[in-house]
């Protein structure tokens, strides 16, 4: 992950603490038993290999660096502010009327039907 430290090591078949020549994309980057890439970024991506004198060279390995996932902003317990866009206000009123009107009409019809039955 971007910003992490990455430690590269080069090992022989028999345990040893021999220094290794570390190479990134064909360019020598250091000679140590282990090498640490601090706070990696996308510029650290590439093919890495190592060479221990008298033991040979490793195959190249690709290292990729991925970005950190975005941090979510803190959630607020407050209600969102009311819509101030006139089009949003009109849409909200129309939506509420569309939901409310069928209930109002059915209630009025039910009351009218009950009154009609009680009279006749």
Backbone as CSV, one residue per row, in Angstrom:
resi,resn,N_x,N_y,N_z,CA_x,CA_y,CA_z,C_x,C_y,C_z
1,UNK,0.833,-1.182,0.000,0.000,0.000,0.000,0.879,1.247,0.000
2,UNK,0.386,2.262,-0.651,1.111,3.527,-0.704,1.383,4.029,0.709
3,UNK,2.639,4.434,0.951,3.034,4.952,2.259,3.639,3.909,3.179
4,UNK,3.464,2.624,2.866,4.034,1.563,3.691,5.521,1.405,3.406
5,UNK,6.215,0.742,4.334,7.608,0.351,4.118,7.610,-1.071,3.574
6,UNK,8.495,-1.351,2.617,8.621,-2.687,2.028,10.066,-3.134,2.176
7,UNK,10.258,-4.316,2.770,11.604,-4.860,2.947,11.831,-5.982,1.951
8,UNK,12.924,-5.874,1.214,13.308,-6.895,0.245,14.474,-7.675,0.822
9,UNK,14.419,-8.981,0.674,15.539,-9.808,1.113,15.881,-10.781,-0.003
10,UNK,17.131,-11.191,0.002,17.618,-12.121,-1.009,18.218,-13.302,-0.263
11,UNK,17.710,-14.502,-0.505,18.153,-15.672,0.249,18.779,-16.707,-0.669
12,UNK,19.748,-17.403,-0.116,20.362,-18.535,-0.825,19.708,-19.811,-0.317
13,UNK,20.005,-20.927,-0.965,19.422,-22.199,-0.538,19.889,-22.572,0.858
14,UNK,21.124,-22.196,1.196,21.615,-22.422,2.553,21.577,-21.089,3.285
15,UNK,21.128,-21.082,4.549,21.018,-19.822,5.275,22.344,-19.058,5.317
16,UNK,22.278,-17.774,5.004,23.469,-16.929,5.056,23.030,-15.487,5.247
17,UNK,23.959,-14.644,5.614,23.680,-13.223,5.780,24.557,-12.428,4.813
18,UNK,24.755,-12.981,3.616,25.608,-12.339,2.624,24.911,-11.128,2.026
19,UNK,25.683,-10.083,1.726,25.056,-8.933,1.063,24.649,-9.307,-0.358
20,UNK,23.549,-8.703,-0.786,23.043,-8.951,-2.131,22.974,-7.627,-2.864
21,UNK,23.237,-7.686,-4.153,23.076,-6.509,-5.000,21.615,-6.487,-5.429
22,UNK,20.903,-5.421,-5.059,19.498,-5.275,-5.435,19.394,-4.379,-6.660
23,UNK,18.555,-4.806,-7.602,18.438,-4.130,-8.890,16.947,-3.874,-9.158
24,UNK,16.639,-2.634,-9.538,15.268,-2.278,-9.921,15.290,-1.825,-11.376
25,UNK,14.526,-2.503,-12.210,14.424,-2.160,-13.634,15.804,-2.021,-14.273
26,UNK,16.723,-2.923,-13.902,18.063,-2.935,-14.495,19.040,-1.957,-13.872
27,UNK,18.629,-1.218,-12.831,19.500,-0.217,-12.201,19.829,-0.668,-10.781
28,UNK,21.115,-0.689,-10.445,21.573,-1.061,-9.104,21.029,-0.054,-8.084
29,UNK,20.439,-0.579,-6.987,19.887,0.334,-5.969,20.522,0.141,-4.592
30,UNK,21.341,-0.891,-4.411,22.001,-1.058,-3.117,22.502,-2.465,-2.913
31,UNK,23.434,-2.599,-1.958,24.016,-3.900,-1.648,23.991,-4.101,-0.134
32,UNK,23.048,-4.879,0.311,22.841,-5.177,1.735,22.251,-6.579,1.838
33,UNK,22.270,-7.181,3.032,21.551,-8.455,3.183,20.036,-8.263,2.973
34,UNK,19.522,-7.102,3.404,18.109,-6.731,3.193,18.085,-5.256,2.840
35,UNK,17.077,-4.853,2.072,16.945,-3.437,1.738,15.481,-3.046,1.978
36,UNK,15.273,-1.860,2.561,13.921,-1.399,2.863,13.590,-0.174,2.030
37,UNK,12.453,-0.249,1.373,11.920,0.894,0.630,10.947,1.596,1.571
38,UNK,11.272,2.818,1.960,10.456,3.546,2.925,9.365,4.356,2.231
39,UNK,8.171,4.316,2.808,7.027,5.114,2.340,6.862,4.997,0.819
40,UNK,6.611,3.767,0.355,6.554,3.523,-1.086,5.457,4.330,-1.761
41,UNK,5.710,4.667,-3.026,4.745,5.343,-3.891,4.716,4.593,-5.216
42,UNK,3.913,5.068,-6.142,3.830,4.405,-7.447,5.173,4.439,-8.184
43,UNK,6.044,5.384,-7.838,7.360,5.429,-8.502,8.245,4.261,-8.074
44,UNK,7.880,3.561,-6.995,8.644,2.393,-6.553,8.204,1.117,-7.268
45,UNK,7.148,1.206,-8.069,6.720,0.031,-8.818,7.788,-0.333,-9.841
46,UNK,7.937,-1.626,-10.078,8.892,-2.059,-11.093,9.325,-3.493,-10.876
47,UNK,10.275,-3.928,-11.707,10.831,-5.266,-11.601,12.069,-5.212,-10.713
48,UNK,12.078,-6.028,-9.682,13.196,-6.104,-8.747,13.821,-7.488,-8.834
49,UNK,15.144,-7.527,-8.671,15.850,-8.803,-8.569,17.090,-8.566,-7.719
50,UNK,17.698,-9.661,-7.318,18.903,-9.542,-6.509,19.949,-10.521,-7.018
51,UNK,21.196,-10.255,-6.630,22.315,-11.101,-7.050,23.265,-11.238,-5.867
52,UNK,23.503,-12.465,-5.456,24.487,-12.736,-4.408,25.699,-13.355,-5.094
53,UNK,26.820,-12.684,-4.921,28.059,-13.128,-5.576,28.359,-14.582,-5.223
54,UNK,28.612,-15.381,-6.258,28.921,-16.791,-6.074,27.693,-17.677,-5.969
55,UNK,26.512,-17.079,-5.878,25.279,-17.873,-5.753,24.321,-17.637,-6.914
56,UNK,24.454,-16.519,-7.595,23.612,-16.280,-8.763,22.573,-15.195,-8.554
57,UNK,21.791,-15.025,-9.615,20.803,-13.953,-9.664,19.401,-14.533,-9.550
58,UNK,18.542,-13.818,-8.879,17.144,-14.254,-8.740,16.367,-13.868,-9.994
59,UNK,15.222,-14.509,-10.212,14.346,-14.029,-11.273,13.764,-12.667,-10.870
60,UNK,13.347,-11.892,-11.844,12.729,-10.595,-11.558,11.342,-10.800,-10.962
61,UNK,10.998,-9.926,-10.032,9.664,-9.929,-9.429,9.078,-8.525,-9.552
62,UNK,7.817,-8.455,-9.936,7.149,-7.162,-10.085,6.583,-6.739,-8.738
63,UNK,6.848,-5.511,-8.357,6.253,-4.940,-7.149,5.303,-3.840,-7.606
64,UNK,4.051,-3.953,-7.141,3.068,-2.902,-7.452,2.668,-2.218,-6.155
65,UNK,2.323,-0.956,-6.269,1.920,-0.155,-5.115,0.499,0.313,-5.361
66,UNK,-0.390,-0.047,-4.456,-1.784,0.377,-4.607,-2.054,1.550,-3.671
67,UNK,-2.995,2.383,-4.093,-3.350,3.547,-3.296,-4.116,3.155,-2.056
68,UNK,-4.067,3.987,-1.071,-4.833,3.753,0.162,-6.302,4.027,-0.117
69,UNK,-7.202,3.212,0.482,-8.614,3.505,0.306,-8.950,4.846,0.954
70,UNK,-9.886,5.584,0.357,-10.224,6.896,0.926,-10.835,6.735,2.314
71,UNK,-10.540,7.680,3.176,-11.089,7.678,4.523,-12.452,8.358,4.474
72,UNK,-13.454,7.667,5.012,-14.813,8.223,5.005,-14.891,9.386,5.987
73,UNK,-15.561,10.459,5.605,-15.702,11.581,6.537,-16.555,11.151,7.724
74,UNK,-16.377,11.776,8.865,-17.190,11.398,10.026,-18.669,11.629,9.742
75,UNK,-19.474,10.689,10.209,-20.910,10.820,9.976,-21.503,11.788,10.988
76,UNK,-22.491,12.489,10.554,-23.144,13.481,11.402,-24.513,12.957,11.792
77,UNK,-24.912,13.215,13.027,-26.227,12.774,13.474,-27.298,13.799,13.143
78,UNK,-26.905,14.931,12.609,-27.861,15.967,12.246,-28.553,15.620,10.934
79,UNK,-29.796,16.083,10.812,-30.530,15.880,9.562,-29.918,16.778,8.493
80,UNK,-29.968,16.350,7.235,-29.423,17.194,6.173,-30.228,18.485,6.057
81,UNK,-29.591,19.546,5.603,-30.316,20.813,5.471,-31.420,20.678,4.428
82,UNK,-32.487,21.454,4.565,-33.582,21.361,3.598,-33.122,21.782,2.206
83,UNK,-33.795,21.243,1.213,-33.451,21.556,-0.173,-33.716,23.026,-0.455
84,UNK,-32.760,23.681,-1.076,-32.937,25.097,-1.364,-33.130,25.354,-2.855
85,UNK,-32.884,24.365,-3.664,-33.066,24.489,-5.099,-34.571,24.503,-5.398
86,UNK,-35.084,25.527,-6.101,-36.527,25.601,-6.374,-37.070,24.355,-7.071
87,UNK,-36.303,23.776,-7.963,-36.756,22.577,-8.661,-36.908,21.409,-7.689
88,UNK,-35.997,21.304,-6.731,-36.097,20.248,-5.728,-37.307,20.461,-4.833
89,UNK,-37.586,21.700,-4.491,-38.740,22.005,-3.650,-40.027,21.611,-4.379
90,UNK,-40.152,21.974,-5.652,-41.334,21.629,-6.439,-41.470,20.114,-6.533
91,UNK,-40.372,19.422,-6.783,-40.402,17.960,-6.890,-40.842,17.337,-5.569
92,UNK,-40.340,17.842,-4.449,-40.707,17.312,-3.139,-42.191,17.520,-2.859
93,UNK,-42.722,18.703,-3.166,-44.150,18.987,-2.959,-44.999,18.067,-3.835
94,UNK,-44.629,17.915,-5.094,-45.395,17.059,-6.013,-45.372,15.604,-5.535
95,UNK,-44.253,15.160,-5.078,-44.137,13.776,-4.611,-45.029,13.550,-3.384
96,UNK,-45.044,14.509,-2.472,-45.883,14.365,-1.270,-47.367,14.419,-1.624
97,UNK,-47.725,15.277,-2.552,-49.124,15.334,-2.990,-49.539,14.032,-3.675
98,UNK,-48.656,13.488,-4.461,-48.940,12.246,-5.162,-49.169,11.111,-4.171
99,UNK,-48.462,11.116,-3.077,-48.638,10.082,-2.061,-49.873,10.374,-1.213
100,UNK,-50.125,11.623,-0.876,-51.199,12.002,0.032,-52.586,11.940,-0.615
101,UNK,-52.700,12.356,-1.872,-54.001,12.454,-2.529,-54.790,11.143,-2.551
102,UNK,-54.218,10.006,-2.908,-55.014,8.761,-2.895,-55.587,8.444,-1.505
103,UNK,-54.840,8.712,-0.452,-55.348,8.469,0.898,-56.510,9.403,1.218
104,UNK,-56.381,10.662,0.839,-57.444,11.631,1.094,-58.714,11.251,0.332
105,UNK,-58.578,10.927,-0.928,-59.739,10.573,-1.758,-60.407,9.308,-1.225
106,UNK,-59.627,8.277,-0.900,-60.226,7.029,-0.397,-60.908,7.249,0.947
107,UNK,-60.342,8.108,1.799,-60.972,8.406,3.085,-62.299,9.132,2.881
108,UNK,-62.338,10.117,2.001,-63.577,10.844,1.722,-64.645,9.919,1.130
109,UNK,-64.255,9.035,0.236,-65.208,8.076,-0.337,-65.747,7.134,0.726
110,UNK,-64.891,6.678,1.621,-65.311,5.772,2.690,-66.296,6.460,3.629
111,UNK,-66.014,7.710,4.006,-66.915,8.467,4.876,-68.250,8.686,4.174
112,UNK,-68.213,9.035,2.912,-69.444,9.255,2.136,-70.250,7.969,2.040
113,UNK,-69.603,6.851,1.802,-70.276,5.567,1.720,-70.908,5.192,3.039
114,UNK,-70.208,5.419,4.149,-70.746,5.114,5.477,-71.958,5.976,5.776
115,UNK,-71.925,7.237,5.419,-73.055,8.145,5.644,-74.248,7.707,4.787
116,UNK,-73.999,7.320,3.551,-75.057,6.898,2.637,-75.741,5.635,3.152
117,UNK,-74.971,4.679,3.681,-75.521,3.429,4.204,-76.326,3.687,5.486
118,UNK,-75.844,4.608,6.323,-76.549,4.854,7.585,-77.882,5.576,7.344
119,UNK,-77.997,6.307,6.264,-79.218,7.051,5.953,-80.201,6.172,5.176
120,UNK,-79.746,5.232,4.476,-80.667,4.482,3.636,-80.597,3.067,3.899
